[in-house]
Amino acid sequence: MCPGIQQADLTGQRLAELELPYVTVIHSTMSRARETASIIHNHLPNTQMTESDLLREGAPYPPEPPLRHWRPDFKVWNGLIDVIIIRFFR
């Protein structure tokens, strides 16, 4: 089993062990995120799976290692964290 799949599986196991009242597993629209969420969801069968483009990959700060052509898109990221919190955590 590759490390990423094993890590997702262990995460799902640990979340299940906590026995918290999870309702939804939310993931981005990226295929890698879908796969990870699906592995975690296997351990939380009573939850729904929901995808959101708000969780797409990327960040408003420079990548490591630095890329000369990278520029932050503040129009996209300005306030995005607030939108995510309001939409998914209230």
C-alpha beads as a LAMMPS data file, in Angstrom:
LAMMPS data file: protein, C-alpha beads

90 atoms
89 bonds

1 atom types
1 bond types

-500.0 500.0 xlo xhi
-500.0 500.0 ylo yhi
-500.0 500.0 zlo zhi

Masses

1 110.0

Atoms # bond

1 1 1 0.000 0.000 0.000
2 1 1 1.440 3.395 -0.954
3 1 1 2.084 5.854 1.902
4 1 1 -0.689 8.286 0.876
5 1 1 -3.356 5.588 0.821
6 1 1 -2.101 4.171 4.098
7 1 1 -2.156 7.636 5.654
8 1 1 -5.766 8.220 4.510
9 1 1 -6.777 4.800 5.828
10 1 1 -5.185 5.454 9.215
11 1 1 -6.844 8.874 9.335
12 1 1 -10.231 7.277 8.697
13 1 1 -9.588 4.670 11.388
14 1 1 -8.620 7.337 13.906
15 1 1 -11.619 9.528 13.120
16 1 1 -13.909 6.518 13.565
17 1 1 -12.280 5.673 16.907
18 1 1 -13.073 9.157 18.188
19 1 1 -16.793 8.367 17.794
20 1 1 -17.704 11.982 17.115
21 1 1 -21.034 12.770 15.413
22 1 1 -19.662 13.353 11.908
23 1 1 -22.270 14.252 9.315
24 1 1 -20.347 14.984 6.131
25 1 1 -16.935 14.335 4.608
26 1 1 -16.237 17.427 2.499
27 1 1 -13.529 17.304 -0.176
28 1 1 -12.366 19.308 -3.155
29 1 1 -13.171 18.470 -6.759
30 1 1 -9.625 17.268 -7.382
31 1 1 -9.405 13.535 -8.162
32 1 1 -6.727 12.959 -5.520
33 1 1 -8.961 14.582 -2.881
34 1 1 -11.921 12.453 -3.983
35 1 1 -9.828 9.305 -3.576
36 1 1 -8.559 10.347 -0.145
37 1 1 -12.065 11.273 1.019
38 1 1 -13.416 7.952 -0.227
39 1 1 -10.819 6.017 1.776
40 1 1 -11.638 8.026 4.902
41 1 1 -15.369 7.661 4.226
42 1 1 -15.004 3.858 4.290
43 1 1 -14.448 4.231 8.045
44 1 1 -17.349 6.686 8.476
45 1 1 -20.155 4.917 6.582
46 1 1 -22.960 6.934 8.182
47 1 1 -21.685 10.209 6.737
48 1 1 -22.431 11.874 3.424
49 1 1 -19.702 12.811 0.965
50 1 1 -19.834 16.298 -0.514
51 1 1 -17.421 17.981 -2.884
52 1 1 -16.803 21.681 -3.228
53 1 1 -14.670 23.676 -5.613
54 1 1 -14.109 26.115 -2.731
55 1 1 -11.579 23.589 -1.448
56 1 1 -9.603 23.428 -4.675
57 1 1 -5.864 23.086 -4.477
58 1 1 -3.778 26.180 -4.205
59 1 1 -2.837 28.843 -1.722
60 1 1 -2.618 32.625 -1.575
61 1 1 1.024 32.453 -0.536
62 1 1 4.172 31.464 -2.446
63 1 1 4.817 27.777 -3.107
64 1 1 7.892 25.932 -1.884
65 1 1 10.162 25.648 -3.729
66 1 1 9.597 29.116 -5.164
67 1 1 8.356 29.487 -8.738
68 1 1 9.309 32.630 -10.657
69 1 1 6.035 32.739 -12.594
70 1 1 3.755 32.348 -9.541
71 1 1 1.553 35.318 -8.648
72 1 1 -1.117 35.319 -5.927
73 1 1 -4.678 35.754 -7.128
74 1 1 -6.029 37.897 -4.334
75 1 1 -9.379 38.338 -6.101
76 1 1 -9.957 34.608 -5.729
77 1 1 -8.465 34.159 -2.263
78 1 1 -9.565 37.376 -0.555
79 1 1 -12.223 36.279 1.903
80 1 1 -12.323 32.673 0.673
81 1 1 -11.506 31.282 4.110
82 1 1 -14.467 33.206 5.547
83 1 1 -16.759 31.792 2.858
84 1 1 -15.590 28.243 3.580
85 1 1 -16.090 28.634 7.326
86 1 1 -19.551 30.138 6.943
87 1 1 -20.646 27.528 4.409
88 1 1 -19.309 24.389 6.047
89 1 1 -18.825 25.069 9.753
90 1 1 -21.832 27.083 10.904

Bonds

1 1 1 2
2 1 2 3
3 1 3 4
4 1 4 5
5 1 5 6
6 1 6 7
7 1 7 8
8 1 8 9
9 1 9 10
10 1 10 11
11 1 11 12
12 1 12 13
13 1 13 14
14 1 14 15
15 1 15 16
16 1 16 17
17 1 17 18
18 1 18 19
19 1 19 20
20 1 20 21
21 1 21 22
22 1 22 23
23 1 23 24
24 1 24 25
25 1 25 26
26 1 26 27
27 1 27 28
28 1 28 29
29 1 29 30
30 1 30 31
31 1 31 32
32 1 32 33
33 1 33 34
34 1 34 35
35 1 35 36
36 1 36 37
37 1 37 38
38 1 38 39
39 1 39 40
40 1 40 41
41 1 41 42
42 1 42 43
43 1 43 44
44 1 44 45
45 1 45 46
46 1 46 47
47 1 47 48
48 1 48 49
49 1 49 50
50 1 50 51
51 1 51 52
52 1 52 53
53 1 53 54
54 1 54 55
55 1 55 56
56 1 56 57
57 1 57 58
58 1 58 59
59 1 59 60
60 1 60 61
61 1 61 62
62 1 62 63
63 1 63 64
64 1 64 65
65 1 65 66
66 1 66 67
67 1 67 68
68 1 68 69
69 1 69 70
70 1 70 71
71 1 71 72
72 1 72 73
73 1 73 74
74 1 74 75
75 1 75 76
76 1 76 77
77 1 77 78
78 1 78 79
79 1 79 80
80 1 80 81
81 1 81 82
82 1 82 83
83 1 83 84
84 1 84 85
85 1 85 86
86 1 86 87
87 1 87 88
88 1 88 89
89 1 89 90
